[in-house]
Amino acid sequence: MRRLILLALLLPTITAGAFWLVLPSAYRVSETTDYTTFYEPVARRILAGEGITTESGAAALRTPPGYPIILAGVMGASHATRIPEPIALDVLALICVAISSLFLHLIARGIWEGWMALVPCLGWSTYPLALWLTKQPNSELVFTPVLFAAAFALWKATRDDVPHRGRLLSLGALLGTAMLIRPIALFLPVMAAGVVVGCTPAWTRRQRAVGAALVLTASAIIVLPWEVHAARAAGRFVLLADTGVPAMRDGLTFGVNSQKEYRAGIYVPDVVRTVMIAFYAQYDQLTSFGAIMRAAAAQTVQHPLGMAGLIAMKLVRAWYGTDSQRLDRYIAAIQLVYLAILAWGWRVAWRAGGERRRLAIIVASTLLVFWCMSVLALPLVRYMVPAIGLAFALLPAAREKVVR
């Protein structure tokens, strides 16, 4: 057992290190500006005792505080040990992928024994999109192990014959922590509560209701201090972060938005382009959820086919799209292979019933939450990678079928 756990930790660190060695230097450059323009400056101000603020001294509400706080800790450790910051960040990336792999192994070990429980780790460790995330600092790296830990807690909690309050509270705390790292986790507590209610047939109705309430309460307690701070700083209610409106607005104009010069451009059907241009014409007026909803309703009436095409385009691009729009076709080819294998594993697990079906429900529910959130905002595969990674826990089912 110890040997398998050690291998689960070592596999992703070895593959990530090998990936960095063979990756051309031109691709090693960070393609995201979020780190240099927001995360890093906020982390340095936290480290300097200036609080969670931007360089102007205003409250940093663009994202939740989880990732900047973690970065501040890494930078502080780097200074204390005199390890260069880039190396410290690489170590953080390796630790995150190793912990993610470990939780995949722990989940799979609940069903498959021995080496079969390492199959998810092998798949996750060699997944090109997961390796690509490790080449640059980003919040998805630290978010993924928290998500996998929460999935493991949910998996364990729903297997109990009677509710285990400690596990349910731990599950809620992990989901609250995930929300403080990335706002895409906003509805994960609701999803987890639904799984607790729907996948515990041995529990009484009261036990299910109490279990769901414990999950929701624990996650709310974790998030509440930040919500109070953000509301006081902004003078209004802030739902985890202020990125919601800009992300939704960008998700309506990503095919025609000329303000982002780094985008290579993509093919957009004429009916969809018409709708995107209409949204872009009122870009500066789309400053609230209400304004976006009213504009979307108006376009649905005026151009129903265009809006249907836009939604369909976002539904598909969420599985392969990038912000730069440069490598989309290559990512799509990779995704077709991996998603086909993962879908097969999910189908085999679902048809097997029992514990395998319960795990398939957890994976599908998580993927659905991430897919919906990505479609509501800017459809990027980067947002989906953590949820796709969880689906690797079902890989042994696909291999099991092949062996039979």
N, C-alpha and C positions, 0 to 999 in steps of 0.2 A: 504493500500500500504506500509506504514512504517513497519507494522508488518511482511509482506512478505519479505521485504528487510532485516529486522533484522534476520528472520529465515534463509534466504539465507546465511547470514554471520555466524550465530551460528552453523548451521548443520555441516559443515566440521570441525570446531574447536572442537566440542563435539566428533565427531567420531574419529578424529585424536588423541585427548587426550585419549579416551577409547582404541584405538588401541595401544598406547604406554604403557598403563597400563597392558594390557593382553599379550603383546609381550614378549616372553621369553628373558632374558637378553643376552643369547648367540646370538640372532638375532638382538639385538639392536646395536651391534658393526658395525661400518661402513665397508662396503665391497668395497668401492672405495678408491684408493690411490691418486686420483687427488686432493682431498682437502688438504691432509697433505703434498703432494710433490710439489704442485704448487699454488693452490688458496690461502691457508692460508699464506704461506711465502710472496707471492706477496702482499696480503692485508696488512700484517704487515709492509712491506716496504713502501707502499702508506701512511699508517698511520704515519710512522716515517718521512715522507717527502722525501723519496728516489725515488719517482716516480714509474711508472709501470715497475718495474725491478725484476729480480730474485735475489737469495741470492749471486750470483757471480757478480752482478752489471750490467749484460747484460739486454737488453730490453726483457720484458716478452711477447713474441709473440706466445707462444704456443696456447693461446686462445684469443679471444677478451677481452677487459678490463672491460666489464660491471659487471660481477660477482665479480671479486676482488675488484672493487670500492664499490659495495654494501656491501661486507663483511667488508671492511675497515670502512664504516660508522657504521655498526652494532657493530664492535669492539670498535670504538670510543665512541659510545653511552653506551656500556657496561662499559667501564672504567669511563666515566663521572658519571654514575648512580651507580657504584659499584655493578652492577648486574653481576653474573658470566657469562662468555662467552657462555658456553653450554646452559644456560637458555635463553640468548639473541638470540641464533641461533634457539632454539625451538620456541620462540616468532615470529621470522622472518618466520619460516615455517608455523605457524598458520595464520599469516597475509596473506601470499601468497595463501594458500588454501582458505581462506575466501574471498579474493578479486576475485579469480578465480571463485568461486561459485556465487558471486554477478553478475559477467558479464554473466555467463550462464543464470542466472535468468533474467537479463535485455534483453538478446537476445530472450529468450523464451517468455517474456512478450509482445514482439511485435506481437505475433501471438495468444498465449493462455492466458486466463485471470485467475485471482484468483490462487487457489491452483495448478492448472495444470502447472503454470509457475515455481513451486517449484520442480516439478518432476526431471528436470535435476540436480538440486542441490542435491537432495536425491541420485540420481544415482552416481554422481561424488563423493559425500562424502563417499560413501560406496564401491567405486571401489577399490579392493585390491591392484592393482598396484599403484594407486595414494596414498593410505595410506602407502605403502611400501616406496615410495620416501620420505615421511616426516620423516622417522626415522633417517636420516643422512643428513648432509649438501651436497647439490648438486645444480648445476646451473639450472637444470630443474625446481626446485621449484620456483625460481624467474623469470624464463622465461615464465612459464605457464600463470600467470596473465597478462603479457604484450601481449602474443599471444591472449588471450581471449578478452582483451581490443581492440586489433587491429581488431579482428573478429567482435566485436560489432560496431566499427567505420565503417567497410566495410559494415556491414548489414544496418546501418543507412544511409550511403552515397548512397547506391544503391536503397534505398526506396524513395529518394527525386524525385519529379517531375522535378526539375531543379537542376543542380549541386550546391552543397554547398561547396564553396572553403575551408571554415574553417574545415569542416569534412574531406575533401580529404587531406588537409595538415596535419591534426591530424593523419589520417590513415598512411600517409607516415612516419611521425615522430615516431609513435609507431612501425612500421615495421623496421625502422632504429635502434631503440632502441633494438628490439628483435635480430637484427643481431649483435649488440655489446655485447649481452649476450651469444648467441649460434650461431655458424656459420651455423648450419643447416637451419637457416632462410634466407640464402643467396638469394633464388629465390622467397621468399614470396612477395616482391614488384612487381615482374613480374606477379605472379599469381593474385595479387590483381588488378593490372592494367588490366589484361585480364578480370576479373570479372566485373570491372567498364565498360569496353567496351561492354561486351556481355550480361550484365544483367540490362541494363538501356534503355529499348525500348522507353521510353518517351523522351529521350535526342536526340538532333541532333548529326550528326556525328562529328561535330566540338566540341560540348560539351563533347562527349565521349573521343575524342582525348586529349582535354585540361585536363579533369579529370584524365585520365591515366598519363599524363605528370606531373601533380601536385603530384600524389602519388609517382612516380619514383624520381622526383626532391627532394621532402622533405626527402625521405629515404636516398638519396645520400648525401644530406647536413649533415644529422646526422652522417653518417659514414665517410665522407671525412676527418675530422681532424685526426681520428685514422689511416686512410689509409696513410695520409701524414707522420705522426709520424712513423708508422711501416716501410714504405718504406725508410725513412731516416735512421732509426736504423739498418735495415737489408741490406741496400745498393741495394735493389731490390724491385720489386713490391710484396706485400703480400696481398693475397685475404682474408681479415678478420683475418686469423690466419695461423700458420704454422702446423696445425694438419691435413691438407688435405692429404698429401702424406703418413704419418705414418698410418692414419686411413684406407686409401685405401689399403695400403700394408698388414695391419693386416686383412682386409676383404678378402684377397685372400689366407690367410694361417691359419685362425683361427682354422681349424680342425687338423693341424699338427704342430703348432707353439710350440716348446718345450721351448722357452725362457720364456714363461709365465707359471710358475709352479703352479699357483693357479687354473688353469683350470682343471676341472674334466675329460674332454675329451668327445667327442660325436661320434656317429656313422656317418661315412662318406663313401658313396659308393666308390668302387674301382676306377671307372672311374674319379670320382671327386678327390679322394685322389691323383691319379697320377698327376693331374693338380696342386693341392695344393703343392705337393712335388717339382714340377718343379719351382713353384714360390718361394718356400722357399729356394731352392738351390741358387737362385740369389737374396736373400733378401737384401743383402748389396748393390746391384747395383740398386735397385728400389728406387732411391732417388729423382725422379722428376715425374711430371705427364706424361711427354713424355716417360720416361723409362717404366712406368707402362703400358701405352697404347701400346708401342711396344711389351712388353712382353705378354700382353693380346692378341694382334693380332697374335703373333707367336703361342701361345697355341691354339687359335681358329683354326688355320690352321692344327696344328699337332694333336690336340685332340678336335674336335668339340663337341663330345658327353660329354666329361668331362667339357668343358666350359659351355655348355647348362645346365648340371647338377648343376654346381657351381652357376650359375645365379638363377636357380630354387630354390636351397637350400637357397640362400640369400633372395630371395623374400618371402619365407615362414618363415624363422627364424626371419625376421624383426618384426614379430608379437608376438614372444614369447621368443626369444633367450636372454641369459644373457652372460656377459663376463666370469663369473666363470663357466658357463655351468652346474651348480649343480641342479638348481630347474626348469629346462626347461620343463620337462614333466608336472609338477604341474601348471606352468604358462600357458602352452598350454591348459590344461583342463579348467582353469578359462577363458581364452580368447575365447574358443569355445562358451561358454555360453554368455558372454557379447557381443562378436562380432555378434553373431546370433541375439540378441535382437536389437543391434544398427543398423544392416543391415536391419532388418524388419522395424524399425522406419524410416530409410532413404528411403526405398522403398515406404512406405505409404506417406511420405512427398512429394516425387517426383511425385507420381501418383496424388496427390491432386492438384498439379499445384499452380500457384500464388505465394504468399509469402512463402509458405512452400517449393515449388520447388526452389526458389531463395536461401533459407537457405540451402537446400540440396546441391546445387551447391557449395556454399561457403565451406561447410564441406568436400565434396568430393575433391574439389580442394586442400584444405589444407592437407588432408590425402595423396593425391597423391604426393605432394611436399615432405612431410616428408618420405614417403615410398621410393621414388626415391633416396633421399639423404642418407637414411639409407642403401639402397642396394649398392650404390656407395662406401660407407665406410664399417665399421664393422656393420653387421645387429644385432642391439640390440633393444629389446622392450622398453628399457628406453628412447630411442630417440623418439619413437612413442607415448608414453603416453600423452604428451600435445595435440597432434593432435587428438588422440582417445578421450581425454576428451572433445574436442569441439563437437564431435559427440553426446554427451549426451544432447545437446541442442534440439535434435530431438526426445528424449524419449517420450515427450507428444504425438507425432504422433502415436507411437506404442500403448500407453495406450488408446488414442482416438479410435483407431480401435477396441481394445478389448471391450470397453464400447459399441460401436455401434453393 
